[in-house]
Structures are given as structure tokens and as C-alpha cells.
């Protein structure tokens, strides 16, 4: 099988793996929400808590995306 670079693999999975695509969309949404909070000139305590929560969710989704990529790479070798 063809070896993919990191970016090429992400692009391939975006096109061919529904789970990966859904996770990537969630990741992008969490990033957008975090950016909105960070763009505020004043952060309330609620903003800080929400930002922290979103960053944890974003990291969890990123970990799931990396697991899919690792599984794909392992299946490439097999």
C-alpha cells in the first residue's frame, strides 16, 4: 500500500472515513469556540471554565483522530 505523509493521511481519512470526518468537524468547532472566548477583551470566570472544558474536549477528539490514524497505519503494514 501507498505510504501517506501525516497531512496526506488526514486528507485521505477526511474523504473516506466518516468517523474521522465527524471528529475533525468537532475539533474545528471546539477550536472556533475557544478562539471566540480568547478574542474577548475581558474573561469572566465562566469564560475561563468554559475555555478549559472546551480545550479538554478538543484534546480528547484529537486523541481519537490520532488513534484512527494509527489504526490505519497499522493496517497498512499488516
RAMOKA-V570151 format. One record per residue. RES is the residue in one letter. SS is DSSP state (A for helix, B for strand, O for the rest). Layout:
{{RES;SS} {RES;SS}}
This chain:
{{X;O} {X;O} {X;O} {X;O} {X;O} {X;A} {X;A} {X;A} {X;A} {X;A} {X;A} {X;A} {X;A} {X;A} {X;A} {X;A} {X;O} {X;A} {X;A} {X;A} {X;A} {X;A} {X;A} {X;A} {X;A} {X;A} {X;A} {X;A} {X;A} {X;A} {X;A} {X;A} {X;A} {X;A} {X;A} {X;A} {X;A} {X;A} {X;A} {X;O} {X;O} {X;O} {X;O} {X;O} {X;A} {X;A} {X;A} {X;A} {X;A} {X;A} {X;A} {X;A} {X;A} {X;A} {X;A} {X;A} {X;A} {X;A} {X;A} {X;A} {X;A} {X;A} {X;A} {X;A} {X;A} {X;A} {X;A} {X;A} {X;A} {X;A} {X;A} {X;A} {X;A} {X;A} {X;A} {X;A} {X;A} {X;O}}
